[in-house]
Amino acid sequence: MVTISLCMIVKNEEKVLARCLDSICELMDEIIIVDTGSSDETKEIAGRYTDMIYDFQWIGDFSAARNFAFSKASCDYIYSADADEVLDEENREKFRLLKENMVPEVEIVQMYYGNQLLHGTVYNYDRELRPKLFKRLRSFSWIEPVHETMRLLPVVFDSDIEITHLPENNHAGRDIGIFEAIIQRGERLSERLFNMYAKELLISGDEQQLKNAEEFFKNAADAGDTAPEQMKEALCVVVKAARVRGDYLKMFRYAIKGVTDEGISEVCYELGEYYLEQGDYQEASIWYYNAAYETASILNIHAGGDLPLKRLSECYEALGMKEQAEQYRLAALEWKSE
């Protein structure tokens, strides 16, 4: 049977760390905890499970911290977990069977990551496969300073194990701060991180964070060499940022670019928000309908689903059309992401 090292990076996780470790510690042959600057009881809690606790000075780069944690592992495989994850009894048994039957050809095992949409995370899927278990001698390397991922060119096995994500709070503020620092340093964002930054802003960004990002995304929208998908993502951010600031001329200028061709749910939704603020419920309902039924979302799946449906209900309620309002209210409650 293979051996497994658990590698975690943590900071101020006293509320959830024991819950996570209790759910997986019996499956691990070695537990490595890397602390990036906790000021609570995180390290003391970790000490109940392992003496392999290391300090790592935070440099605003999750990949650097994870690579440091991986460097301390000595088992056949490395399991990477976050403190707000939980493995329930059914999936613990699946993990045990996987460990007992692992064949050496497998270099990465992917597991389902569930419960994503409940907490307003940046991800648009409630359940998705993610690489979680890595063969140690393959010398895997984490890349990207935020929303870090693994450089993947190995033999991958997709398991049916599902990890439940139960965060205590939304980490968008922390992540957006890292993005802002990258931009301030003049560094380029990869296409993947460009997408993630735009998602964070559309789903969880506040007014100041949108304002801070607006010029960056405006420059991308205006550049002649921006890829089509990134152009759409940039337009979504600029339109929302301009509307929130009350710069409606700018909002309409960039929204026009976003409603040509097949359109974008996020842009239609923002136009609906504008008209709703103006008290023009008839016009607002047109744009909310377009967001829900005539276009597709690219950053925030809710912008093409339950959010415009709820607004349609509000618009028809304000217009005195009770039956239609109730239909859309129920449609919003019944909406589920694919």
Backbone torsions as a table, in degrees:
resi	resn	phi	psi	omega
1	MET	NA	138.9	-178.9
2	VAL	-70.6	159.3	173.9
3	THR	-107.1	152.9	-174.7
4	ILE	-132.9	131.9	172.2
5	SER	-98.4	128.7	171.9
6	LEU	-89.7	124.7	178.0
7	CYS	-119.1	124.6	-179.3
8	MET	-133.7	144.0	167.7
9	ILE	-111.3	135.4	-173.2
10	VAL	-139.4	156.9	170.9
11	LYS	-158.6	119.8	178.0
12	ASN	51.2	56.0	-178.2
13	GLU	-113.5	30.2	-175.0
14	GLU	-61.0	-26.3	-177.7
15	LYS	-76.1	-25.5	-171.2
16	VAL	-125.3	-13.3	-171.9
17	LEU	-62.1	-45.9	-178.9
18	ALA	-62.2	-39.6	178.3
19	ARG	-58.3	-44.4	179.4
20	CYS	-64.7	-51.4	-176.0
21	LEU	-65.6	-37.0	177.1
22	ASP	-60.0	-31.6	-175.5
23	SER	-82.0	-15.1	-175.6
24	ILE	-131.7	-11.8	-170.3
25	CYS	-60.6	-33.5	-177.4
26	GLU	-68.2	-17.8	-179.8
27	LEU	-89.5	-11.5	-172.8
28	MET	-100.4	143.1	176.9
29	ASP	-95.6	-13.6	-177.6
30	GLU	-157.1	135.2	-179.8
31	ILE	-121.7	121.0	-178.3
32	ILE	-117.7	121.1	179.9
33	ILE	-116.4	122.5	177.7
34	VAL	-110.0	117.3	-178.1
35	ASP	-98.3	130.3	-176.1
36	THR	-103.9	20.9	174.6
37	GLY	125.7	40.1	-178.8
38	SER	-67.2	145.1	174.9
39	SER	-117.9	7.8	178.3
40	ASP	-112.3	-150.8	-175.6
41	GLU	-93.5	16.8	-175.9
42	THR	-54.4	-49.5	-176.1
43	LYS	-67.3	-34.7	178.0
44	GLU	-66.0	-40.3	177.2
45	ILE	-65.5	-43.9	178.3
46	ALA	-58.4	-35.4	-178.9
47	GLY	-63.6	-17.2	176.4
48	ARG	-73.9	-17.3	-174.5
49	TYR	-112.3	-23.7	-174.5
50	THR	-160.2	155.3	171.4
51	ASP	-104.3	4.8	178.8
52	MET	-93.2	72.1	-178.8
53	ILE	-115.7	126.6	-175.4
54	TYR	-125.6	148.2	173.7
55	ASP	-96.8	139.9	177.5
56	PHE	-136.5	121.9	-179.8
57	GLN	-67.9	123.2	-177.6
58	TRP	-68.5	128.3	-179.8
59	ILE	-121.8	18.4	179.8
60	GLY	73.3	31.1	-174.9
61	ASP	-145.3	103.6	-178.6
62	PHE	-64.6	-35.7	-178.7
63	SER	-63.7	-40.1	178.2
64	ALA	-60.7	-42.3	179.8
65	ALA	-66.8	-42.1	-179.9
66	ARG	-68.2	-38.2	177.7
67	ASN	-63.4	-37.3	176.6
68	PHE	-62.9	-44.6	178.9
69	ALA	-61.5	-44.2	179.6
70	PHE	-61.6	-32.6	-177.9
71	SER	-66.7	-18.2	-179.1
72	LYS	-90.4	-8.1	-176.3
73	ALA	-77.0	149.3	180.0
74	SER	-132.7	-1.1	-177.6
75	CYS	-86.2	178.8	-178.2
76	ASP	-65.0	-41.5	-177.9
77	TYR	-127.3	159.1	178.4
78	ILE	-121.4	127.7	175.3
79	TYR	-104.7	124.3	-179.2
80	SER	-102.1	121.2	-178.2
81	ALA	-131.2	152.8	170.5
82	ASP	-102.7	155.5	-174.2
83	ALA	-65.8	-23.4	-178.2
84	ASP	-94.7	20.0	175.5
85	GLU	-98.2	153.4	176.8
86	VAL	-140.0	137.6	175.1
87	LEU	-109.7	114.7	-177.6
88	ASP	-77.6	176.2	-172.8
89	GLU	-60.1	-43.8	-179.7
90	GLU	-60.9	-44.9	-177.5
91	ASN	-78.4	-23.5	172.4
92	ARG	-63.8	-40.9	178.1
93	GLU	-67.0	-39.2	176.0
94	LYS	-61.7	-40.4	179.1
95	PHE	-64.1	-42.4	179.6
96	ARG	-60.7	-43.6	179.0
97	LEU	-65.3	-39.1	176.7
98	LEU	-60.0	-46.0	-179.3
99	LYS	-61.3	-40.8	-178.3
100	GLU	-70.2	-26.9	-172.5
101	ASN	-114.5	11.3	-178.2
102	MET	-62.2	133.2	175.4
103	VAL	-100.9	145.4	-172.5
104	PRO	-64.6	-18.2	-179.8
105	GLU	-68.1	-24.2	-177.8
106	VAL	-75.9	124.9	-177.8
107	GLU	-106.3	-25.9	175.4
108	ILE	-139.3	137.1	171.7
109	VAL	-112.9	126.3	175.2
110	GLN	-94.7	143.3	178.0
111	MET	-128.9	154.7	178.5
112	TYR	-74.7	138.2	176.4
113	TYR	-111.1	115.0	-171.7
114	GLY	-114.7	169.2	176.3
115	ASN	72.3	30.3	-174.8
116	GLN	-74.8	-41.2	-171.9
117	LEU	-74.1	-21.0	-174.8
118	LEU	-63.2	-29.6	-172.2
119	HIS	-109.0	16.0	175.7
120	GLY	66.5	35.3	-179.7
121	THR	-75.4	173.2	-176.9
122	VAL	-72.7	-15.1	-175.2
123	TYR	-84.6	142.9	-175.6
124	ASN	-97.1	13.1	-180.0
125	TYR	-129.7	137.8	-179.8
126	ASP	-75.9	-23.0	-176.1
127	ARG	-146.3	123.2	-179.7
128	GLU	-149.7	152.1	178.2
129	LEU	-76.6	136.2	176.3
130	ARG	-136.3	146.1	174.3
131	PRO	-68.5	126.5	-176.4
132	LYS	-129.4	-29.5	-176.3
133	LEU	-120.7	125.6	-170.7
134	PHE	-125.7	135.5	175.2
135	LYS	-69.6	123.2	-169.2
136	ARG	-63.3	-44.1	-173.8
137	LEU	-74.3	-0.1	176.5
138	ARG	-77.0	-9.7	178.9
139	SER	56.1	54.5	177.7
140	PHE	-68.9	152.8	-179.1
141	SER	-135.3	129.0	175.2
142	TRP	-76.0	144.9	178.4
143	ILE	-131.6	160.2	-179.1
144	GLU	78.9	134.4	-177.5
145	PRO	-75.3	-19.4	178.5
146	VAL	-143.6	152.5	-170.9
147	HIS	49.2	47.5	-173.4
148	GLU	-59.5	149.3	179.1
149	THR	-140.6	170.2	-177.4
150	MET	-98.2	140.7	173.9
151	ARG	-71.0	113.3	-169.0
152	LEU	-111.2	113.4	169.0
153	LEU	-145.1	38.1	-175.6
154	PRO	-111.2	-172.3	169.8
155	VAL	-82.3	118.8	-173.3
156	VAL	-113.7	135.7	175.3
157	PHE	-114.4	126.1	177.9
158	ASP	-92.3	107.7	179.8
159	SER	-85.2	174.6	174.9
160	ASP	-105.5	14.7	177.1
161	ILE	-71.6	134.4	179.2
162	GLU	-120.7	125.6	177.6
163	ILE	-97.0	135.5	178.8
164	THR	-95.1	125.5	179.6
165	HIS	-92.5	119.0	-177.5
166	LEU	-130.0	70.0	-179.3
167	PRO	-70.8	148.1	175.9
168	GLU	-77.1	-27.4	179.8
169	ASN	-155.3	171.4	-179.9
170	ASN	-83.3	131.9	-177.0
171	HIS	-93.3	12.6	-174.1
172	ALA	-60.0	-41.1	-178.5
173	GLY	-59.5	-42.8	177.6
174	ARG	-62.2	-47.0	-176.9
175	ASP	-67.1	-41.8	179.6
176	ILE	-63.3	-35.8	176.1
177	GLY	-60.6	-37.8	177.5
178	ILE	-67.3	-42.9	177.0
179	PHE	-59.5	-44.4	-179.1
180	GLU	-61.2	-38.7	178.7
181	ALA	-65.6	-38.7	178.5
182	ILE	-62.3	-45.7	-179.7
183	ILE	-63.9	-42.5	-179.4
184	GLN	-63.0	-31.1	177.8
185	ARG	-78.7	-5.4	179.5
186	GLY	77.8	17.8	-179.3
187	GLU	-85.1	151.6	-178.7
188	ARG	-83.7	141.3	173.2
189	LEU	-91.2	135.0	172.8
190	SER	-64.4	165.1	178.8
191	GLU	-58.5	-38.5	-179.8
192	ARG	-64.6	-45.7	-179.1
193	LEU	-73.0	-31.5	173.2
194	PHE	-57.1	-47.1	178.7
195	ASN	-62.4	-44.1	-177.9
196	MET	-67.0	-38.0	178.5
197	TYR	-63.4	-45.9	178.8
198	ALA	-62.2	-40.7	178.3
199	LYS	-62.0	-47.6	179.8
200	GLU	-54.8	-45.8	-177.2
201	LEU	-65.9	-44.7	-177.3
202	LEU	-68.6	-34.3	-175.2
203	ILE	-88.3	-41.7	-170.4
204	SER	-130.4	-5.1	-174.8
205	GLY	-67.8	140.1	175.8
206	ASP	-91.8	-179.7	-174.3
207	GLU	-60.3	-41.6	-178.7
208	GLN	-68.6	-40.0	179.2
209	GLN	-65.7	-38.1	175.4
210	LEU	-64.4	-42.4	179.1
211	LYS	-62.0	-42.1	-179.9
212	ASN	-63.4	-32.6	-175.3
213	ALA	-91.6	-14.4	-169.8
214	GLU	-57.9	-46.5	-177.0
215	GLU	-64.4	-40.0	178.8
216	PHE	-59.3	-48.2	-178.1
217	PHE	-74.6	-29.9	174.7
218	LYS	-62.6	-44.0	179.0
219	ASN	-61.0	-38.2	178.6
220	ALA	-68.1	-39.8	-180.0
221	ALA	-67.1	-31.0	-177.6
222	ASP	-87.4	-17.4	-176.2
223	ALA	-70.1	141.4	-178.4
224	GLY	-77.1	-15.6	-175.6
225	ASP	-108.4	12.4	178.6
226	THR	-72.2	133.1	179.1
227	ALA	-62.1	149.5	-176.0
228	PRO	-53.3	-44.9	-178.7
229	GLU	-65.6	-41.5	178.3
230	GLN	-67.5	-33.7	176.6
231	MET	-59.4	-46.4	179.2
232	LYS	-62.5	-42.4	-179.7
233	GLU	-63.2	-41.9	179.2
234	ALA	-63.5	-42.4	179.7
235	LEU	-59.5	-41.1	179.6
236	CYS	-58.3	-44.8	-178.4
237	VAL	-67.8	-46.2	-176.9
238	VAL	-63.6	-42.2	-179.4
239	VAL	-62.8	-45.7	-179.8
240	LYS	-66.7	-44.1	-179.2
241	ALA	-60.8	-43.1	-179.7
242	ALA	-66.5	-40.0	178.8
243	ARG	-64.8	-44.4	-179.0
244	VAL	-61.4	-35.5	179.3
245	ARG	-79.7	-14.2	-178.0
246	GLY	85.6	15.4	176.8
247	ASP	-91.2	79.6	-170.5
248	TYR	-73.2	-28.9	176.9
249	LEU	-62.2	-45.0	178.1
250	LYS	-66.8	-40.5	179.5
251	MET	-57.0	-49.5	-178.3
252	PHE	-67.0	-36.3	-179.5
253	ARG	-58.6	-44.8	-177.7
254	TYR	-85.1	-26.8	176.9
255	ALA	-64.5	-36.2	179.0
256	ILE	-57.4	-40.4	178.2
257	LYS	-65.5	-29.1	-175.8
258	GLY	-87.8	-10.3	-179.7
259	VAL	-107.5	1.9	173.9
260	THR	-76.8	167.4	-176.3
261	ASP	55.6	-125.9	-175.6
262	GLU	-86.2	-9.8	178.2
263	GLY	78.1	173.0	-177.1
264	ILE	-136.7	129.3	-178.1
265	SER	-56.7	-42.8	-176.3
266	GLU	-61.5	-38.7	179.9
267	VAL	-71.0	-43.3	177.8
268	CYS	-61.0	-39.5	179.7
269	TYR	-63.3	-41.5	179.1
270	GLU	-65.4	-35.6	175.8
271	LEU	-65.9	-38.4	174.8
272	GLY	-61.8	-40.6	178.6
273	GLU	-62.7	-39.5	178.6
274	TYR	-60.7	-51.2	-176.7
275	TYR	-68.4	-31.3	175.9
276	LEU	-64.2	-42.4	177.7
277	GLU	-61.9	-31.1	180.0
278	GLN	-81.9	-6.1	-178.6
279	GLY	79.4	13.2	178.5
280	ASP	-94.6	82.1	-171.9
281	TYR	-69.4	-30.4	179.4
282	GLN	-65.7	-49.1	179.8
283	GLU	-67.6	-39.4	179.0
284	ALA	-59.7	-42.1	-178.1
285	SER	-62.6	-32.7	178.7
286	ILE	-63.0	-45.3	-177.6
287	TRP	-72.7	-35.0	175.5
288	TYR	-65.7	-38.2	177.8
289	TYR	-63.1	-43.8	177.7
290	ASN	-60.3	-39.9	-180.0
291	ALA	-63.9	-40.9	-175.1
292	ALA	-80.8	-35.2	-168.5
293	TYR	-122.2	-22.6	-171.8
294	GLU	-108.7	-8.3	-176.8
295	THR	-136.4	173.6	179.6
296	ALA	-119.8	147.0	177.4
297	SER	-83.8	150.7	179.0
298	ILE	-123.6	-16.3	-178.3
299	LEU	-124.8	-50.7	-178.2
300	ASN	-118.2	105.2	-175.1
301	ILE	-58.6	-27.6	179.7
302	HIS	-67.6	-24.4	-179.8
303	ALA	-68.5	-16.4	175.5
304	GLY	-111.3	14.6	-176.0
305	GLY	-136.2	-109.3	-171.8
306	ASP	-67.4	-30.7	-178.2
307	LEU	-64.0	-53.0	178.2
308	PRO	-67.2	-29.0	177.8
309	LEU	-65.5	-41.4	176.3
310	LYS	-62.5	-42.3	179.5
311	ARG	-66.4	-36.7	176.8
312	LEU	-60.7	-40.4	177.6
313	SER	-61.4	-42.9	179.3
314	GLU	-63.9	-42.6	-179.2
315	CYS	-62.3	-47.3	-178.0
316	TYR	-69.6	-29.6	173.8
317	GLU	-63.7	-44.6	179.7
318	ALA	-66.2	-28.9	179.4
319	LEU	-84.9	-0.2	179.1
320	GLY	78.7	15.9	-178.6
321	MET	-101.7	80.9	-169.8
322	LYS	-63.4	-41.2	-176.6
323	GLU	-64.1	-46.8	178.3
324	GLN	-63.8	-39.2	178.9
325	ALA	-59.5	-42.6	-179.7
326	GLU	-67.5	-37.6	178.7
327	GLN	-61.2	-44.9	-178.8
328	TYR	-73.5	-31.2	176.8
329	ARG	-62.8	-44.1	178.6
330	LEU	-67.4	-38.8	178.7
331	ALA	-61.5	-38.6	178.5
332	ALA	-66.2	-40.3	-179.9
333	LEU	-67.6	-34.5	-177.2
334	GLU	-86.2	-10.2	-176.8
335	TRP	-64.3	137.7	174.7
336	LYS	-139.8	144.7	177.5
337	SER	-70.5	154.4	179.2
338	GLU	-69.5	NA	NA
